[in-house]
Amino acid sequence: MSTVWSIIGAIIAIIIAWWVVNVAFSIAWFLVKAIIAVVVAVAIFGLIKGSLKSKDRDRTR
């Protein structure tokens, strides 16, 4: 009977490990997407700010 419980315990451990790994990778992927979004936002902000500065310089001349 202990062999049956060992097999059931192993199956439950695999299911829990699968769920934990899935959650961990979901969180990691979310963080990677968030970092990429921040980098792209900073680049776009820099382009917009640079574009507006050059228009300001043209107006002052």
PDB file of N, H, CA, C and O in Angstrom:
ATOM      1  N   MET A   1       0.828  -1.210   0.000  1.00  0.00           N
ATOM      2  CA  MET A   1       0.000   0.000   0.000  1.00  0.00           C
ATOM      3  C   MET A   1       0.864   1.263   0.000  1.00  0.00           C
ATOM      4  O   MET A   1       0.453   2.303  -0.513  1.00  0.00           O
ATOM      5  N   SER A   2       2.064   1.164   0.579  1.00  0.00           N
ATOM      6  H   SER A   2       2.398   0.319   0.995  1.00  0.00           H
ATOM      7  CA  SER A   2       2.900   2.358   0.618  1.00  0.00           C
ATOM      8  C   SER A   2       3.408   2.720  -0.777  1.00  0.00           C
ATOM      9  O   SER A   2       3.674   3.890  -1.053  1.00  0.00           O
ATOM     10  N   THR A   3       3.545   1.728  -1.658  1.00  0.00           N
ATOM     11  H   THR A   3       3.330   0.777  -1.434  1.00  0.00           H
ATOM     12  CA  THR A   3       3.964   2.015  -3.032  1.00  0.00           C
ATOM     13  C   THR A   3       2.904   2.840  -3.752  1.00  0.00           C
ATOM     14  O   THR A   3       3.242   3.741  -4.520  1.00  0.00           O
ATOM     15  N   VAL A   4       1.640   2.549  -3.519  1.00  0.00           N
ATOM     16  H   VAL A   4       1.365   1.818  -2.896  1.00  0.00           H
ATOM     17  CA  VAL A   4       0.554   3.306  -4.140  1.00  0.00           C
ATOM     18  C   VAL A   4       0.605   4.753  -3.673  1.00  0.00           C
ATOM     19  O   VAL A   4       0.469   5.675  -4.477  1.00  0.00           O
ATOM     20  N   TRP A   5       0.803   4.953  -2.362  1.00  0.00           N
ATOM     21  H   TRP A   5       0.914   4.204  -1.708  1.00  0.00           H
ATOM     22  CA  TRP A   5       0.868   6.316  -1.835  1.00  0.00           C
ATOM     23  C   TRP A   5       2.110   7.052  -2.342  1.00  0.00           C
ATOM     24  O   TRP A   5       2.072   8.265  -2.548  1.00  0.00           O
ATOM     25  N   SER A   6       3.198   6.326  -2.540  1.00  0.00           N
ATOM     26  H   SER A   6       3.228   5.341  -2.372  1.00  0.00           H
ATOM     27  CA  SER A   6       4.408   6.948  -3.102  1.00  0.00           C
ATOM     28  C   SER A   6       4.152   7.422  -4.530  1.00  0.00           C
ATOM     29  O   SER A   6       4.574   8.515  -4.910  1.00  0.00           O
ATOM     30  N   ILE A   7       3.466   6.609  -5.314  1.00  0.00           N
ATOM     31  H   ILE A   7       3.123   5.722  -5.006  1.00  0.00           H
ATOM     32  CA  ILE A   7       3.153   6.984  -6.700  1.00  0.00           C
ATOM     33  C   ILE A   7       2.202   8.172  -6.717  1.00  0.00           C
ATOM     34  O   ILE A   7       2.391   9.104  -7.498  1.00  0.00           O
ATOM     35  N   ILE A   8       1.182   8.147  -5.865  1.00  0.00           N
ATOM     36  H   ILE A   8       1.029   7.389  -5.231  1.00  0.00           H
ATOM     37  CA  ILE A   8       0.235   9.276  -5.786  1.00  0.00           C
ATOM     38  C   ILE A   8       0.960  10.543  -5.344  1.00  0.00           C
ATOM     39  O   ILE A   8       0.723  11.623  -5.885  1.00  0.00           O
ATOM     40  N   GLY A   9       1.854  10.404  -4.348  1.00  0.00           N
ATOM     41  H   GLY A   9       2.048   9.527  -3.909  1.00  0.00           H
ATOM     42  CA  GLY A   9       2.635  11.560  -3.892  1.00  0.00           C
ATOM     43  C   GLY A   9       3.521  12.117  -4.988  1.00  0.00           C
ATOM     44  O   GLY A   9       3.647  13.333  -5.128  1.00  0.00           O
ATOM     45  N   ALA A  10       4.140  11.235  -5.769  1.00  0.00           N
ATOM     46  H   ALA A  10       4.039  10.247  -5.655  1.00  0.00           H
ATOM     47  CA  ALA A  10       4.993  11.681  -6.873  1.00  0.00           C
ATOM     48  C   ALA A  10       4.174  12.410  -7.930  1.00  0.00           C
ATOM     49  O   ALA A  10       4.612  13.431  -8.460  1.00  0.00           O
ATOM     50  N   ILE A  11       2.989  11.892  -8.239  1.00  0.00           N
ATOM     51  H   ILE A  11       2.633  11.063  -7.808  1.00  0.00           H
ATOM     52  CA  ILE A  11       2.123  12.542  -9.228  1.00  0.00           C
ATOM     53  C   ILE A  11       1.694  13.924  -8.728  1.00  0.00           C
ATOM     54  O   ILE A  11       1.715  14.896  -9.483  1.00  0.00           O
ATOM     55  N   ILE A  12       1.308  14.005  -7.455  1.00  0.00           N
ATOM     56  H   ILE A  12       1.291  13.215  -6.842  1.00  0.00           H
ATOM     57  CA  ILE A  12       0.913  15.300  -6.886  1.00  0.00           C
ATOM     58  C   ILE A  12       2.093  16.269  -6.887  1.00  0.00           C
ATOM     59  O   ILE A  12       1.924  17.455  -7.173  1.00  0.00           O
ATOM     60  N   ALA A  13       3.299  15.763  -6.566  1.00  0.00           N
ATOM     61  H   ALA A  13       3.437  14.800  -6.333  1.00  0.00           H
ATOM     62  CA  ALA A  13       4.498  16.619  -6.585  1.00  0.00           C
ATOM     63  C   ALA A  13       4.772  17.147  -7.987  1.00  0.00           C
ATOM     64  O   ALA A  13       5.136  18.311  -8.150  1.00  0.00           O
ATOM     65  N   ILE A  14       4.600  16.303  -8.996  1.00  0.00           N
ATOM     66  H   ILE A  14       4.304  15.357  -8.863  1.00  0.00           H
ATOM     67  CA  ILE A  14       4.820  16.739 -10.380  1.00  0.00           C
ATOM     68  C   ILE A  14       3.797  17.800 -10.770  1.00  0.00           C
ATOM     69  O   ILE A  14       4.146  18.788 -11.415  1.00  0.00           O
ATOM     70  N   ILE A  15       2.544  17.605 -10.388  1.00  0.00           N
ATOM     71  H   ILE A  15       2.261  16.802  -9.864  1.00  0.00           H
ATOM     72  CA  ILE A  15       1.496  18.581 -10.712  1.00  0.00           C
ATOM     73  C   ILE A  15       1.786  19.918 -10.043  1.00  0.00           C
ATOM     74  O   ILE A  15       1.669  20.965 -10.681  1.00  0.00           O
ATOM     75  N   ILE A  16       2.164  19.897  -8.764  1.00  0.00           N
ATOM     76  H   ILE A  16       2.259  19.047  -8.246  1.00  0.00           H
ATOM     77  CA  ILE A  16       2.468  21.139  -8.049  1.00  0.00           C
ATOM     78  C   ILE A  16       3.702  21.812  -8.651  1.00  0.00           C
ATOM     79  O   ILE A  16       3.719  23.029  -8.834  1.00  0.00           O
ATOM     80  N   ALA A  17       4.735  21.021  -8.960  1.00  0.00           N
ATOM     81  H   ALA A  17       4.721  20.032  -8.811  1.00  0.00           H
ATOM     82  CA  ALA A  17       5.949  21.592  -9.561  1.00  0.00           C
ATOM     83  C   ALA A  17       5.632  22.209 -10.916  1.00  0.00           C
ATOM     84  O   ALA A  17       6.134  23.286 -11.239  1.00  0.00           O
ATOM     85  N   TRP A  18       4.802  21.536 -11.713  1.00  0.00           N
ATOM     86  H   TRP A  18       4.394  20.661 -11.451  1.00  0.00           H
ATOM     87  CA  TRP A  18       4.408  22.065 -13.023  1.00  0.00           C
ATOM     88  C   TRP A  18       3.716  23.415 -12.861  1.00  0.00           C
ATOM     89  O   TRP A  18       3.998  24.351 -13.610  1.00  0.00           O
ATOM     90  N   TRP A  19       2.820  23.519 -11.898  1.00  0.00           N
ATOM     91  H   TRP A  19       2.591  22.758 -11.290  1.00  0.00           H
ATOM     92  CA  TRP A  19       2.087  24.761 -11.649  1.00  0.00           C
ATOM     93  C   TRP A  19       3.029  25.866 -11.183  1.00  0.00           C
ATOM     94  O   TRP A  19       2.931  27.004 -11.643  1.00  0.00           O
ATOM     95  N   VAL A  20       3.951  25.532 -10.261  1.00  0.00           N
ATOM     96  H   VAL A  20       4.031  24.607  -9.887  1.00  0.00           H
ATOM     97  CA  VAL A  20       4.894  26.536  -9.744  1.00  0.00           C
ATOM     98  C   VAL A  20       5.804  27.046 -10.862  1.00  0.00           C
ATOM     99  O   VAL A  20       6.044  28.249 -10.964  1.00  0.00           O
ATOM    100  N   VAL A  21       6.305  26.151 -11.692  1.00  0.00           N
ATOM    101  H   VAL A  21       6.110  25.174 -11.609  1.00  0.00           H
ATOM    102  CA  VAL A  21       7.168  26.561 -12.806  1.00  0.00           C
ATOM    103  C   VAL A  21       6.387  27.422 -13.789  1.00  0.00           C
ATOM    104  O   VAL A  21       6.917  28.406 -14.305  1.00  0.00           O
ATOM    105  N   ASN A  22       5.138  27.064 -14.053  1.00  0.00           N
ATOM    106  H   ASN A  22       4.707  26.265 -13.634  1.00  0.00           H
ATOM    107  CA  ASN A  22       4.296  27.845 -14.957  1.00  0.00           C
ATOM    108  C   ASN A  22       4.098  29.260 -14.418  1.00  0.00           C
ATOM    109  O   ASN A  22       4.202  30.232 -15.166  1.00  0.00           O
ATOM    110  N   VAL A  23       3.815  29.372 -13.131  1.00  0.00           N
ATOM    111  H   VAL A  23       3.731  28.582 -12.524  1.00  0.00           H
ATOM    112  CA  VAL A  23       3.640  30.693 -12.511  1.00  0.00           C
ATOM    113  C   VAL A  23       4.950  31.480 -12.557  1.00  0.00           C
ATOM    114  O   VAL A  23       4.949  32.673 -12.864  1.00  0.00           O
ATOM    115  N   ALA A  24       6.059  30.819 -12.255  1.00  0.00           N
ATOM    116  H   ALA A  24       6.060  29.850 -12.006  1.00  0.00           H
ATOM    117  CA  ALA A  24       7.359  31.499 -12.261  1.00  0.00           C
ATOM    118  C   ALA A  24       7.692  32.033 -13.654  1.00  0.00           C
ATOM    119  O   ALA A  24       8.148  33.169 -13.791  1.00  0.00           O
ATOM    120  N   PHE A  25       7.466  31.218 -14.685  1.00  0.00           N
ATOM    121  H   PHE A  25       7.097  30.296 -14.574  1.00  0.00           H
ATOM    122  CA  PHE A  25       7.751  31.680 -16.043  1.00  0.00           C
ATOM    123  C   PHE A  25       6.788  32.779 -16.477  1.00  0.00           C
ATOM    124  O   PHE A  25       7.176  33.671 -17.231  1.00  0.00           O
ATOM    125  N   SER A  26       5.547  32.733 -16.018  1.00  0.00           N
ATOM    126  H   SER A  26       5.232  32.008 -15.405  1.00  0.00           H
ATOM    127  CA  SER A  26       4.601  33.804 -16.340  1.00  0.00           C
ATOM    128  C   SER A  26       5.059  35.118 -15.729  1.00  0.00           C
ATOM    129  O   SER A  26       5.015  36.160 -16.383  1.00  0.00           O
ATOM    130  N   ILE A  27       5.495  35.071 -14.488  1.00  0.00           N
ATOM    131  H   ILE A  27       5.531  34.224 -13.957  1.00  0.00           H
ATOM    132  CA  ILE A  27       5.985  36.286 -13.823  1.00  0.00           C
ATOM    133  C   ILE A  27       7.251  36.791 -14.512  1.00  0.00           C
ATOM    134  O   ILE A  27       7.393  37.991 -14.749  1.00  0.00           O
ATOM    135  N   ALA A  28       8.166  35.882 -14.832  1.00  0.00           N
ATOM    136  H   ALA A  28       8.050  34.908 -14.639  1.00  0.00           H
ATOM    137  CA  ALA A  28       9.413  36.274 -15.497  1.00  0.00           C
ATOM    138  C   ALA A  28       9.120  36.897 -16.860  1.00  0.00           C
ATOM    139  O   ALA A  28       9.718  37.913 -17.214  1.00  0.00           O
ATOM    140  N   TRP A  29       8.203  36.300 -17.629  1.00  0.00           N
ATOM    141  H   TRP A  29       7.716  35.476 -17.341  1.00  0.00           H
ATOM    142  CA  TRP A  29       7.862  36.847 -18.947  1.00  0.00           C
ATOM    143  C   TRP A  29       7.212  38.212 -18.809  1.00  0.00           C
ATOM    144  O   TRP A  29       7.467  39.103 -19.619  1.00  0.00           O
ATOM    145  N   PHE A  30       6.367  38.391 -17.785  1.00  0.00           N
ATOM    146  H   PHE A  30       6.159  37.667 -17.127  1.00  0.00           H
ATOM    147  CA  PHE A  30       5.748  39.697 -17.548  1.00  0.00           C
ATOM    148  C   PHE A  30       6.826  40.733 -17.250  1.00  0.00           C
ATOM    149  O   PHE A  30       6.771  41.846 -17.773  1.00  0.00           O
ATOM    150  N   LEU A  31       7.801  40.385 -16.420  1.00  0.00           N
ATOM    151  H   LEU A  31       7.846  39.481 -15.995  1.00  0.00           H
ATOM    152  CA  LEU A  31       8.869  41.332 -16.088  1.00  0.00           C
ATOM    153  C   LEU A  31       9.699  41.683 -17.324  1.00  0.00           C
ATOM    154  O   LEU A  31      10.072  42.842 -17.511  1.00  0.00           O
ATOM    155  N   VAL A  32       9.989  40.691 -18.166  1.00  0.00           N
ATOM    156  H   VAL A  32       9.686  39.750 -18.014  1.00  0.00           H
ATOM    157  CA  VAL A  32      10.747  40.965 -19.395  1.00  0.00           C
ATOM    158  C   VAL A  32       9.959  41.903 -20.301  1.00  0.00           C
ATOM    159  O   VAL A  32      10.521  42.850 -20.852  1.00  0.00           O
ATOM    160  N   LYS A  33       8.652  41.644 -20.462  1.00  0.00           N
ATOM    161  H   LYS A  33       8.196  40.875 -20.014  1.00  0.00           H
ATOM    162  CA  LYS A  33       7.823  42.529 -21.292  1.00  0.00           C
ATOM    163  C   LYS A  33       7.765  43.934 -20.700  1.00  0.00           C
ATOM    164  O   LYS A  33       7.797  44.918 -21.440  1.00  0.00           O
ATOM    165  N   ALA A  34       7.680  44.039 -19.367  1.00  0.00           N
ATOM    166  H   ALA A  34       7.654  43.240 -18.766  1.00  0.00           H
ATOM    167  CA  ALA A  34       7.630  45.354 -18.729  1.00  0.00           C
ATOM    168  C   ALA A  34       8.936  46.113 -18.952  1.00  0.00           C
ATOM    169  O   ALA A  34       8.913  47.314 -19.219  1.00  0.00           O
ATOM    170  N   ILE A  35      10.061  45.434 -18.846  1.00  0.00           N
ATOM    171  H   ILE A  35      10.079  44.458 -18.629  1.00  0.00           H
ATOM    172  CA  ILE A  35      11.360  46.090 -19.064  1.00  0.00           C
ATOM    173  C   ILE A  35      11.482  46.547 -20.510  1.00  0.00           C
ATOM    174  O   ILE A  35      11.941  47.660 -20.770  1.00  0.00           O
ATOM    175  N   ILE A  36      11.077  45.707 -21.452  1.00  0.00           N
ATOM    176  H   ILE A  36      10.704  44.804 -21.241  1.00  0.00           H
ATOM    177  CA  ILE A  36      11.122  46.096 -22.868  1.00  0.00           C
ATOM    178  C   ILE A  36      10.223  47.295 -23.119  1.00  0.00           C
ATOM    179  O   ILE A  36      10.596  48.204 -23.861  1.00  0.00           O
ATOM    180  N   ALA A  37       9.037  47.308 -22.508  1.00  0.00           N
ATOM    181  H   ALA A  37       8.733  46.570 -21.905  1.00  0.00           H
ATOM    182  CA  ALA A  37       8.110  48.430 -22.688  1.00  0.00           C
ATOM    183  C   ALA A  37       8.708  49.721 -22.131  1.00  0.00           C
ATOM    184  O   ALA A  37       8.559  50.781 -22.738  1.00  0.00           O
ATOM    185  N   VAL A  38       9.377  49.642 -20.993  1.00  0.00           N
ATOM    186  H   VAL A  38       9.498  48.781 -20.500  1.00  0.00           H
ATOM    187  CA  VAL A  38      10.002  50.839 -20.412  1.00  0.00           C
ATOM    188  C   VAL A  38      11.115  51.348 -21.324  1.00  0.00           C
ATOM    189  O   VAL A  38      11.229  52.555 -21.538  1.00  0.00           O
ATOM    190  N   VAL A  39      11.935  50.450 -21.865  1.00  0.00           N
ATOM    191  H   VAL A  39      11.842  49.470 -21.692  1.00  0.00           H
ATOM    192  CA  VAL A  39      13.023  50.868 -22.757  1.00  0.00           C
ATOM    193  C   VAL A  39      12.462  51.531 -24.011  1.00  0.00           C
ATOM    194  O   VAL A  39      12.969  52.566 -24.442  1.00  0.00           O
ATOM    195  N   VAL A  40      11.426  50.948 -24.597  1.00  0.00           N
ATOM    196  H   VAL A  40      11.014  50.107 -24.247  1.00  0.00           H
ATOM    197  CA  VAL A  40      10.811  51.527 -25.790  1.00  0.00           C
ATOM    198  C   VAL A  40      10.179  52.872 -25.460  1.00  0.00           C
ATOM    199  O   VAL A  40      10.289  53.812 -26.247  1.00  0.00           O
ATOM    200  N   ALA A  41       9.519  52.980 -24.309  1.00  0.00           N
ATOM    201  H   ALA A  41       9.430  52.216 -23.670  1.00  0.00           H
ATOM    202  CA  ALA A  41       8.893  54.251 -23.917  1.00  0.00           C
ATOM    203  C   ALA A  41       9.943  55.347 -23.731  1.00  0.00           C
ATOM    204  O   ALA A  41       9.728  56.488 -24.139  1.00  0.00           O
ATOM    205  N   VAL A  42      11.074  55.004 -23.120  1.00  0.00           N
ATOM    206  H   VAL A  42      11.249  54.077 -22.789  1.00  0.00           H
ATOM    207  CA  VAL A  42      12.146  55.996 -22.933  1.00  0.00           C
ATOM    208  C   VAL A  42      12.702  56.429 -24.283  1.00  0.00           C
ATOM    209  O   VAL A  42      12.973  57.612 -24.488  1.00  0.00           O
ATOM    210  N   ALA A  43      12.875  55.490 -25.203  1.00  0.00           N
ATOM    211  H   ALA A  43      12.654  54.529 -25.037  1.00  0.00           H
ATOM    212  CA  ALA A  43      13.377  55.840 -26.535  1.00  0.00           C
ATOM    213  C   ALA A  43      12.400  56.750 -27.266  1.00  0.00           C
ATOM    214  O   ALA A  43      12.814  57.736 -27.875  1.00  0.00           O
ATOM    215  N   ILE A  44      11.117  56.436 -27.216  1.00  0.00           N
ATOM    216  H   ILE A  44      10.780  55.635 -26.721  1.00  0.00           H
ATOM    217  CA  ILE A  44      10.107  57.264 -27.870  1.00  0.00           C
ATOM    218  C   ILE A  44      10.042  58.640 -27.218  1.00  0.00           C
ATOM    219  O   ILE A  44       9.922  59.650 -27.911  1.00  0.00           O
ATOM    220  N   PHE A  45      10.121  58.685 -25.895  1.00  0.00           N
ATOM    221  H   PHE A  45      10.218  57.864 -25.332  1.00  0.00           H
ATOM    222  CA  PHE A  45      10.120  59.966 -25.192  1.00  0.00           C
ATOM    223  C   PHE A  45      11.307  60.814 -25.632  1.00  0.00           C
ATOM    224  O   PHE A  45      11.168  62.016 -25.862  1.00  0.00           O
ATOM    225  N   GLY A  46      12.479  60.182 -25.749  1.00  0.00           N
ATOM    226  H   GLY A  46      12.592  59.206 -25.562  1.00  0.00           H
ATOM    227  CA  GLY A  46      13.665  60.915 -26.201  1.00  0.00           C
ATOM    228  C   GLY A  46      13.493  61.450 -27.617  1.00  0.00           C
ATOM    229  O   GLY A  46      13.887  62.579 -27.909  1.00  0.00           O
ATOM    230  N   LEU A  47      12.904  60.641 -28.498  1.00  0.00           N
ATOM    231  H   LEU A  47      12.584  59.724 -28.261  1.00  0.00           H
ATOM    232  CA  LEU A  47      12.676  61.100 -29.875  1.00  0.00           C
ATOM    233  C   LEU A  47      11.700  62.275 -29.913  1.00  0.00           C
ATOM    234  O   LEU A  47      11.922  63.252 -30.627  1.00  0.00           O
ATOM    235  N   ILE A  48      10.623  62.173 -29.142  1.00  0.00           N
ATOM    236  H   ILE A  48      10.443  61.379 -28.561  1.00  0.00           H
ATOM    237  CA  ILE A  48       9.640  63.253 -29.108  1.00  0.00           C
ATOM    238  C   ILE A  48      10.256  64.517 -28.531  1.00  0.00           C
ATOM    239  O   ILE A  48      10.066  65.608 -29.068  1.00  0.00           O
ATOM    240  N   LYS A  49      10.997  64.369 -27.432  1.00  0.00           N
ATOM    241  H   LYS A  49      11.151  63.482 -26.995  1.00  0.00           H
ATOM    242  CA  LYS A  49      11.622  65.527 -26.801  1.00  0.00           C
ATOM    243  C   LYS A  49      12.637  66.176 -27.746  1.00  0.00           C
ATOM    244  O   LYS A  49      12.702  67.401 -27.846  1.00  0.00           O
ATOM    245  N   GLY A  50      13.426  65.349 -28.437  1.00  0.00           N
ATOM    246  H   GLY A  50      13.373  64.353 -28.356  1.00  0.00           H
ATOM    247  CA  GLY A  50      14.398  65.884 -29.405  1.00  0.00           C
ATOM    248  C   GLY A  50      13.712  66.578 -30.565  1.00  0.00           C
ATOM    249  O   GLY A  50      14.191  67.602 -31.051  1.00  0.00           O
ATOM    250  N   SER A  51      12.605  66.030 -31.005  1.00  0.00           N
ATOM    251  H   SER A  51      12.217  65.198 -30.610  1.00  0.00           H
ATOM    252  CA  SER A  51      11.860  66.632 -32.105  1.00  0.00           C
ATOM    253  C   SER A  51      11.297  67.987 -31.693  1.00  0.00           C
ATOM    254  O   SER A  51      11.341  68.943 -32.467  1.00  0.00           O
ATOM    255  N   LEU A  52      10.774  68.065 -30.489  1.00  0.00           N
ATOM    256  H   LEU A  52      10.738  67.288 -29.861  1.00  0.00           H
ATOM    257  CA  LEU A  52      10.219  69.333 -30.014  1.00  0.00           C
ATOM    258  C   LEU A  52      11.310  70.369 -29.777  1.00  0.00           C
ATOM    259  O   LEU A  52      11.091  71.558 -30.008  1.00  0.00           O
ATOM    260  N   LYS A  53      12.485  69.936 -29.319  1.00  0.00           N
ATOM    261  H   LYS A  53      12.664  68.970 -29.131  1.00  0.00           H
ATOM    262  CA  LYS A  53      13.593  70.879 -29.118  1.00  0.00           C
ATOM    263  C   LYS A  53      14.039  71.473 -30.443  1.00  0.00           C
ATOM    264  O   LYS A  53      14.309  72.672 -30.522  1.00  0.00           O
ATOM    265  N   SER A  54      14.120  70.646 -31.496  1.00  0.00           N
ATOM    266  H   SER A  54      13.900  69.672 -31.432  1.00  0.00           H
ATOM    267  CA  SER A  54      14.567  71.173 -32.786  1.00  0.00           C
ATOM    268  C   SER A  54      13.530  72.140 -33.358  1.00  0.00           C
ATOM    269  O   SER A  54      13.902  73.099 -34.032  1.00  0.00           O
ATOM    270  N   LYS A  55      12.253  71.915 -33.108  1.00  0.00           N
ATOM    271  H   LYS A  55      11.950  71.135 -32.560  1.00  0.00           H
ATOM    272  CA  LYS A  55      11.231  72.855 -33.565  1.00  0.00           C
ATOM    273  C   LYS A  55      11.314  74.158 -32.790  1.00  0.00           C
ATOM    274  O   LYS A  55      11.089  75.226 -33.359  1.00  0.00           O
ATOM    275  N   ASP A  56      11.635  74.089 -31.493  1.00  0.00           N
ATOM    276  H   ASP A  56      11.818  73.221 -31.032  1.00  0.00           H
ATOM    277  CA  ASP A  56      11.806  75.301 -30.698  1.00  0.00           C
ATOM    278  C   ASP A  56      12.991  76.115 -31.203  1.00  0.00           C
ATOM    279  O   ASP A  56      12.922  77.342 -31.257  1.00  0.00           O
ATOM    280  N   ARG A  57      14.067  75.445 -31.570  1.00  0.00           N
ATOM    281  H   ARG A  57      14.123  74.447 -31.526  1.00  0.00           H
ATOM    282  CA  ARG A  57      15.240  76.162 -32.088  1.00  0.00           C
ATOM    283  C   ARG A  57      14.916  76.846 -33.408  1.00  0.00           C
ATOM    284  O   ARG A  57      15.386  77.953 -33.669  1.00  0.00           O
ATOM    285  N   ASP A  58      14.113  76.189 -34.241  1.00  0.00           N
ATOM    286  H   ASP A  58      13.731  75.289 -34.028  1.00  0.00           H
ATOM    287  CA  ASP A  58      13.738  76.799 -35.518  1.00  0.00           C
ATOM    288  C   ASP A  58      12.883  78.042 -35.314  1.00  0.00           C
ATOM    289  O   ASP A  58      12.997  79.005 -36.072  1.00  0.00           O
ATOM    290  N   ARG A  59      12.033  78.028 -34.303  1.00  0.00           N
ATOM    291  H   ARG A  59      11.940  77.246 -33.687  1.00  0.00           H
ATOM    292  CA  ARG A  59      11.164  79.190 -34.037  1.00  0.00           C
ATOM    293  C   ARG A  59      11.947  80.382 -33.492  1.00  0.00           C
ATOM    294  O   ARG A  59      11.594  81.527 -33.774  1.00  0.00           O
ATOM    295  N   THR A  60      12.991  80.137 -32.725  1.00  0.00           N
ATOM    296  H   THR A  60      13.277  79.207 -32.495  1.00  0.00           H
ATOM    297  CA  THR A  60      13.738  81.235 -32.102  1.00  0.00           C
ATOM    298  C   THR A  60      14.680  81.911 -33.081  1.00  0.00           C
ATOM    299  O   THR A  60      15.168  83.007 -32.807  1.00  0.00           O
ATOM    300  N   ARG A  61      14.941  81.288 -34.205  1.00  0.00           N
ATOM    301  H   ARG A  61      14.544  80.398 -34.427  1.00  0.00           H
ATOM    302  CA  ARG A  61      15.863  81.913 -35.179  1.00  0.00           C
ATOM    303  C   ARG A  61      15.178  82.939 -36.024  1.00  0.00           C
ATOM    304  O   ARG A  61      15.809  83.552 -36.885  1.00  0.00           O
TER     305      ARG A  61
END
